[in-house]
Amino acid sequence: MPQFEPSTFASQIFWLVVSFGLLYLLMSKIALPRIADILEVRQDRIAADLDRAEALKREAEDARAAYEAALANARAEAQKLLEQAGEQAQAEAQRQLDALDERLAAKVREAEAAVAAAKADAMADLASLATETAEAATAKLAGAPVDTAAVRSAVDAALAATSSRKE
């Protein structure tokens, strides 16, 4: 094998050094800077993407906070409207109840007036009936005609005494 021949070692070492030097210069001046540029561009793109993702994350958090605030405001507004509607319904129910109470009180007053009128009529009829009965009974028992005015005053006195005891 010619590589192991000691007489060619010097030329082999020379060409090894020249080849290594040229390869080193070629790599350090051309290939490695391009690779470094590519890596730097890639790193910058990754950093920009991370920054953009962080900004989008902050925007999403801000939007979520705004949504939650709007939702809380909407719930509070709905609660307030619900309370107002309840108060209005209660006020309307109270107004209708008061109107019904008034109508019922008026009907009670009318009924009491009708009862009082009927009572007065009945008392008048009772007084007249009692007068006629007392007059007929007295005439039959006494056998003589009785003074109608005297019987009437006696019946009125008896009815007045009875009604004063009831009250």
C-alpha positions in Angstrom: 0.0 0.0 0.0 1.4 3.3 -1.0 0.1 5.2 2.0 2.2 3.3 4.4 5.4 3.8 2.4 7.7 5.9 4.6 9.3 7.7 1.6 6.0 9.4 0.8 5.1 10.5 4.3 6.4 14.0 3.9 4.5 14.7 0.7 1.4 13.1 2.2 1.6 15.3 5.3 2.2 18.4 3.1 -0.9 17.7 1.1 -2.9 16.8 4.3 -2.0 20.2 5.7 -2.8 22.0 2.4 -6.1 20.2 2.1 -7.0 20.7 5.7 -6.1 24.4 5.5 -8.2 24.9 2.3 -11.1 23.0 3.7 -10.8 25.0 6.9 -10.8 28.3 5.0 -13.7 27.2 2.8 -15.8 26.1 5.8 -15.0 29.1 8.0 -15.5 31.7 5.2 -18.4 30.3 3.2 -20.3 27.4 4.7 -20.3 28.2 8.4 -21.4 31.8 8.0 -24.3 30.7 5.9 -25.3 28.1 8.4 -24.9 30.7 11.2 -27.1 33.1 9.2 -29.7 30.4 8.7 -29.7 29.5 12.4 -29.9 33.2 13.4 -32.8 33.8 11.0 -34.5 30.7 12.4 -33.9 31.8 16.0 -35.3 35.3 15.1 -38.4 33.8 13.5 -38.9 31.6 16.6 -38.5 34.5 18.9 -40.9 36.6 16.8 -43.4 33.8 16.8 -43.1 33.4 20.6 -43.6 37.2 21.0 -46.6 37.1 18.7 -48.1 34.2 20.6 -47.5 36.0 23.9 -49.2 39.1 22.5 -52.2 37.0 21.2 -52.4 35.3 24.6 -52.6 38.7 26.3 -55.3 39.9 23.8 -57.2 36.7 24.5 -57.0 37.2 28.3 -58.1 40.8 27.9 -61.0 39.7 25.7 -61.9 37.1 28.2 -61.8 39.6 31.1 -63.9 42.1 29.0 -66.4 39.3 28.3 -66.6 38.3 31.9 -67.1 41.9 32.9 -69.8 42.4 30.3 -71.5 39.2 31.4 -71.4 40.3 35.1 -72.9 43.7 34.0 -75.6 41.9 32.0 -76.4 39.7 34.9 -76.6 42.7 37.3 -78.8 44.6 34.8 -81.0 41.6 34.4 -81.3 41.2 38.2 -82.2 44.9 38.5 -84.8 44.6 35.7 -86.2 41.5 37.4 -86.5 43.3 40.7 -88.1 46.3 39.0 -90.6 44.1 37.3 -91.4 42.3 40.6 -91.9 45.7 42.3 -94.1 46.9 39.5 -96.2 43.7 39.6 -96.5 43.9 43.3 -97.6 47.6 43.1 -100.1 46.7 40.4 -101.4 43.8 42.5 -101.7 46.1 45.5 -103.5 48.7 43.4 -106.0 46.1 42.2 -106.4 44.8 45.7 -107.1 48.3 47.0 -109.7 48.8 44.2 -111.3 45.5 45.0 -111.4 46.4 48.7 -113.1 49.7 47.8 -115.7 48.0 45.6 -116.3 45.4 48.3 -116.6 48.1 51.0 -119.1 50.0 48.7 -121.1 46.8 48.2 -121.1 46.2 52.0 -122.3 49.7 52.6 -125.0 49.2 50.0 -126.0 45.9 51.6 -126.0 47.4 55.1 -128.1 50.3 53.8 -130.5 47.8 52.2 -130.6 45.7 55.4 -131.2 48.8 57.4 -134.0 49.9 55.0 -135.5 46.4 55.1 -135.2 46.4 58.9 -136.9 49.8 59.1 -139.7 48.6 56.8 -140.0 45.4 58.8 -140.1 47.4 62.0 -142.8 49.7 60.5 -144.7 46.7 59.4 -144.2 45.1 62.8 -145.4 48.2 64.6 -148.5 48.4 62.4 -149.1 44.7 62.8 -148.5 44.8 66.6 -150.9 47.8 66.8 -153.6 46.0 64.9 -153.1 42.8 66.9 -153.1 44.6 70.2 -156.1 46.6 69.2 -158.1 43.5 68.1 -157.0 41.5 71.2 -157.9 44.3 73.6 -161.3 44.9 71.8 -162.1 41.2 72.0 -161.0 40.9 75.6 -162.6 44.2 76.8 -165.6 43.9 74.5 -165.4 47.6 73.7 -163.7 49.5 71.0 -160.1 50.7 71.9 -158.5 54.0 71.1 -156.1 53.4 68.2 -153.8 56.3 69.2 -153.4 54.9 72.7 -152.6 51.4 71.4 -150.2 52.9 68.9 -148.3 54.8 71.6 -148.1 51.7 73.8 -146.8 49.5 71.0 -144.2 52.2 70.1 -143.0 52.4 73.7 -142.8 48.6 73.9 -140.8 48.4 70.6 -138.5 51.2 71.8 -137.8 49.5 75.0 -137.1 46.2 73.2 -134.8 47.8 70.7 -132.9 49.7 73.4 -132.2 46.4 75.3 -130.8 44.8 72.1 -128.4 47.6 71.4 
